[in-house]
């Protein structure tokens, strides 16, 4: 199991910051998992379900309904450099968001359901604005992410964040479907972590959970989608 990977690729911080500044401040939305954080945590979708600027929810590709697909939002039209950053990843992209953690805010310890390379979906973080007083932990390991760097993070493991600084932290967060290109990319620099017996048992339970979520999505009713959302967020 890959715990994290610090890629050699670097991106132009100034260009990313300039484009973020051009985006309308009124479009930022509070993160939908309100029980996961304290303080301000907002998102801005660059690629979302059906390309809606108002939809910042991230859903697993396996749980998407037939009439749903990830598409670029109109915001990318005014962000050519961010568009090129996203295009660096030669694989299918799902949700792509700017995520802003306000000064003094915290993200409580939690796990993102099945968001890991081994299950076929990988999440990358590219810090656009950050500093040494922002602390990101996966389990008990602090991940010191710098501006312009690119990190794969296994967020199905327990993780937490605390912004102890006086400025906001902004990351570009890209969810990808794993393919051969991505496998080769992560094979170069990755820290491995052995799966415990308890995690192996939990993984088997998660596979049953995935099957239930897929069936609920296929039903297509508002109630079944609501139940599927609760299962995916872990609020069940």
C-alpha angles and dihedrals in degrees: 000000000000112000097187142329128211106208124213091228115106128192132208106267097193093052092049092048092048092053093047089053090055093058119097112264091212092066095067111109131202111255109263096227094075093168090063098066149032123216124013121339115162137172138205117199118226092169120020145152106305090350096282116162088207095056114082097158116123115215127181113257090235090059098050117118121234093259093050129083137155114256136169115267123229090256090078089064089073095039107066095160094049086048089055091048090054090047090057087078105080096204139077111295123212122176116006117184144165107230121199121195109192124229109278094014125128135204108215122231110278143134127242108228112255094335098147142106094249092060092049101259123093129190122208127196122205112183112221097172122015144119143202092276092067109092121198118183131189104195102315096332118100114218109210101206117186130201114281094014124123123224134180109211127192097222095176082081118079111276140169139183135206124188103205093168133094094243135067122261116226124189132179104226119197125187114202138184110236117248135158093278091054092045090055091046095054094041089071100061120011137131111225126215126193117237113241123225090251092052091048090054091047090050090057089051089049091056089059088048091054091054091052092049091050091052092049091050091050090055088062098200124135090244095049091048090049091053091047091051091052092050092049094049091048091240094127 
